[in-house]
Amino acid sequence: MKGCSQDNIREFNGADGFAPVHPDDRSNLEKAVRACREDKQLHSAEYRIRTRSRGYQWVSVNYSFITIGEQRYLYAVYTNIDELKKQERQLEKQYNTALAFLNSVSGTYMATQRVNLTKNKVESIGGFDPLNLKNKTADYDVFISELIKNFPRIQDRRNCAGVLRENR
């Protein structure tokens, strides 16, 4: 992953095992590793590490301290997550662009909401909230049910309730 062999890794890293860690990530990683030095639990971290070409790439590491005889070792397994981090940054950029657009037209629509479907939770509401539901519930199903009950026309309430039943 770093472009080193077992023979030249110490030459590349030097005596300090944290030397190849990106300066912005180093102090948090050092604290995390030192804090678990005496336990035998599996730990994980994500950080940027310097490659042989002197660039950085994101890695995920699972690590644990092990003892063999009188010797104590740090056992670590690395996974390259550089592409995953690039995708995360791209998704965040797209999300921020969409949110900026919605915020720019907030007076022209009834409401927008960000919903975490994994947790069934309404995380934020923007725009017009005529029922003031954002202060009453964070549960998505309850939120939708209350919203439908308050539609002005009975046929709209029936139509939306039917669509919701079909989609479950």
N, C-alpha and C positions, 0 to 999 in steps of 0.2 A: 504494500500500500504506500509506503513512504519511499520506495525505490532503493531500499537497503537490504543487504544480506545479513545473516547472523554474524558474519565476520567483521563487517564494517559499521554495524549499528552503533557501537559505543563511540567510534570515531565521529560519527554524525551527531549523536546526542550529547557527547561529553559525559562528565561525571554526574551532572544534574539531570535526573530523569524528567524534570519538568521543563527543561530548556526548549524542546521543540513545540511546546504548547503556546498558542497565540497569546501575546501579552494581555489582551483583554479577558482571557479565560483562565489564565494561570492561577491567580490568587484564589478564586473560588474552587478550582480543582484541587489545589494544594490543601485547602481547608477541609474539603470533603474527604480526601484520601487520609489525611492525618486524623480526622475525627473517628474514623472506623478502623484504625490500625490494630486495635486489640480484639475486635470481634471477628467472628468467622462467617459473617453474613455475606451474601452476594449484593453488590452495589452496582449502580450504573451512572453514567455521565455522558453528556454530549459536549463536544468542544472542537475547536479548530487546531489542527496539528500541522507543523511545517513538513513539507516534502523535500526530497533531495534536490528538486529543481528550485527550491527556496520559495515556493508558493505555499498556500495553506489549503487544506481540505477539511471538511467536517467529518468527524468520526463519532460513533457511539461505542462506548466501551463498557463491558461488564467486567467487574474486577472483585477480587477477594484476596485476603491475606491467608496464606497457608504456611504451616510449619512442617518441616521434614527434619526429624532429629532435632538438632539444636539450631538449625537455620530457619529463618523466617523469610518468606518470599511474597511478592505481590504478583498474583496470577491475573493476567488481563487478556481479554479477547476483544479485538477491535472489528468494527464493521464500518465500511465507507458509506456515509449517508450524505455525501456532497450533493448528489442529484436530488435527493429528497428535500434538502434545505433550499435548493434553488427553486423547486416546485412550491415549497411553503412561501418563499418570498414572492413568487409570482402570484400565488393565490391571495396573499395579503395585499399586494398592490391592486389586483383586480377588485377585491372587496372594498378597499379604501376609495377607489375610483367610483364604484357604484354607490357607496355611502355618500360621498361628496355630491354626486348628482342628485340623489334623493333629498339630501339636506338643502340643496340649492332650489328645489321646487316644492319645498315642504308646505307651502300655502295652497298648492293646486291639487292635492289629493286628500283623501280622507285620512288614511293612516298607513304607515309601514311598520312592520315589526320584524325583529330578528328573533327567530325561534331556534332553540337547541332541541332538535327532535330526539336526540339520544336521551336527554333528561326530561323531555316533555315540558319544557320551560320557556316562557316568553322572557327573553333577556332584555329587550328594549323596544320601545314604541316611539315612533316619530310621527309628526303631523298632527292631525285633528283626532282627538280621542273623546268623542261626545259623551261616552258613558263613564269616563274616568276609570277605565278598567285597569290601567297600569298600576294604580294604587290599591286595587282590590285583590288581584290574583296574579300569580306568575305561572300557574298551571295552564298549559296551552289548551287542553280540552275544555276546561271551565271557561277560559277566555272566549273561545269560539262559540260555545253554547250560549253564553251571555250576549255576545254580539248578535247572534242570530235571533234570539228572543226579542231583541230590541229593534229589529228591522221594522220600518214603519208599515209596510204592507204585509198582510197575512200570507199572500201568495209567495212573496220573497222568502218569508220564513220557511214555508213548506218546501219550496224549491231547493234552498240551501241545505235544509235538514236531509232531504232525499239524496242529494249529491254526496253529502258526508257519509250517509249509511252505505251507499254504493261503493265508496272508496275504502271502506274498512275491510 
